[in-house]
């Protein structure tokens, strides 16, 4: 665990040259749960600091961070809970980046008094990203308080003793091509939730293959509004819709013979409306 925690602080050994990040969108896939999320850089400040959103299951959480040599680091504390929400996004290579999200816990975090004005903010449209000089200075100060706490803790040799990781998630992110984004499609995060619910407590290969096919059918064949109508339909209406479109029949076939269909025209079975 000590080695893992030390990785959080590695960027301190990078040069101090900082650069601003482009306003970019990234589509991210969880390595652990295979669900999708989206990260978007919303605004840059002073060529170093920035605000970005991380959208999970359609909810966008806003974070304040710093860009160092193309790497994004965010430390946002919640003193009342004794935790720091830590984001680290590696430098972009071939339009791809690794995103690591951790929640770090310690009783001493409660005394830091370094809560960001963006912590817990979810509605981007209602959040003012334009900070005054004093507000920006305060955000930067809070960032450094959290950062310094971790650096000093590492130097003291008590990192493993005092700090623990309660949550950890890694995402493989790829830069989205805005020219090819289809905003009429259902959110991939919603489709991801559907797939997870479908798998449930049966994470067997054939079940996973069935659920992948099931979720993909909705993404390929419905637009955002049609999918919303399905989600808010009654159980009986959903059953009629699934039966009418023979989704279960198609996906059971694919889960059974997918290894034969993947590289043939048979894989298009989930993309065809009957």
Helices and strands as residue ranges (DSSP letters): H 2-7, G 10-13, E 25-30, E 36-45, E 49-56, E 59-68, E 71-78, G 79-81, E 83-89, E 96-105, G 107-111, G 124-126, H 133-156, H 159-162, E 164-175, H 188-199, H 205-221, H 224-231, H 235-244, H 247-261, G 265-271
